[in-house]
Amino acid sequence: MNIGIVGGGMMGLTLAYRLSQQGHLVTVFESSKQLGGLTTHHDYGPFVWDRFYHVILPSDTHLINLIQEIGLGEQLRWHRTLTGCYIDQQLYSISNSVEFLRFPPLTLIGKLRLAFTLLYGSRIKNWQRLEKITVENWLRRISGSNTYEKLWKPLLLAKLGENYKRVSAVFIWSYIKRLFSARDSSLHKEQLGYVMGGYKTVFDQLAKLITSTGGNICTGVTVEHITSHPVGGIWVEHSGKKEHFDKVIFTGPVDILQRVVAKDLMKVTGDCATIEYMGVICMVLITRKPLVPYYIVNLADQRIPFTGILGMSNLVSLEETAGLHMTYLPKYVSSDDPLLQQTDEELRKLFFQGLRLMFPDLTVDDIVTTHINRAVKMQPLQVLNYSRLVPKVVTEHNDFFVLNTSQFINDTLNNNTVVHHVTEFIRTFGSFVKTF
């Protein structure tokens, strides 16, 4: 069967790989010149690595299984990492139970309530009830006002800005549920992983396997129109020509779906305009010495213009980065925030103001290069009753299917979730193909 897939990110390529392994002939259309979507790579000069920070958790079983399935299991590396917190103009380590109990900004009662929040949150199954309460009210009730004001509120402000007041408790629950699993309860250590060469290795291997079965991967190609074929199947128009497919699977955002897909192929109930998105600006610092000894530093200081500090070289071997240290400095903003339109130089000046406050000893000679990466639509803003606001897409043609991240109403947007949704879709798709 000849199948067209619109979108060459993690979802589109995993779909293409799985379908090609079943004997289908697949063609992937990706508008960017690089595969990977939000997980794509960037050329940092001396080396190539991920554009935005990514990490693999021990609980990411769907993703790990895929990595092993495509022959990259031996290139998966695990490492113990450390966690820090910057609060009251001090940098603290909270990488184990002893350090956590010594954490000065919180009282003993506050620490116990924080620990209970993490444990309790990781075990909640009924996420629907969390949609009805704001993240602020839920955290105040579970962690207490002191812990909320001292730790949670600054973190929410850094992650969401003033939007945190409208976000439901599902937002923090989904993060707790995933990140809590990174800690080995028996060793009380965080075990995190990556694939040698970064996600470029994964996408290169997926592309190689897809093309080895006769599949096609078309980058730098914008799909302009998708419509039904009079005698069955689907027309895909791009670059001034039409291609006919037996089936087409669309993996792009709903707003693009509505723009390029014929109305008789699908129906969207709800208004896409009601969904607000968060964007991200990420400065990547390449230095000769490490900025911090931690993989992640949570920032509870509103003076600092970025969200956190990700010391990637405290996880990834220096052999991967030409002996240099790589640090991600993300700032999450609303997708319509004017900051996203500022020049790279303006953003560098802003971010370096925060770096000078935190690291006054950092010199120009320590810095090799800086890079500004940005994404306008990183993830939806999970406001109260978000699942009711998400537009529902119903396909009305036997040969047209939609699978995209708008369906992630109770998950964080990460590659393990993407692979899991693809696996579930393939099961349904297989039954559908047999039926028709």
NORJO-V847041 format. One record per helix or strand. SS is the DSSP state (A for helix, B for strand). FROM is the first residue (numbers start at 1). TO is the last residue. Records with the same first field share a line. If there is no record, write none. Layout:
BEGIN
SS->FROM-TO + FROM-TO
END
This chain:
BEGIN
B->2-6 + 9-9 + 25-30 + 36-36 + 41-43 + 48-50 + 56-57 + 76-81 + 83-87 + 90-93 + 134-134 + 167-168 + 183-184 + 189-195 + 216-219 + 223-228 + 234-238 + 241-245 + 247-250 + 261-261 + 266-269 + 277-287 + 296-300 + 308-311 + 325-334 + 367-380 + 383-383 + 392-395 + 400-402
A->10-21 + 37-39 + 61-69 + 73-75 + 97-102 + 108-123 + 127-132 + 135-143 + 145-166 + 170-182 + 199-212 + 254-260 + 272-274 + 312-314 + 318-321 + 338-341 + 344-358 + 364-366 + 386-389 + 405-407 + 415-435
END
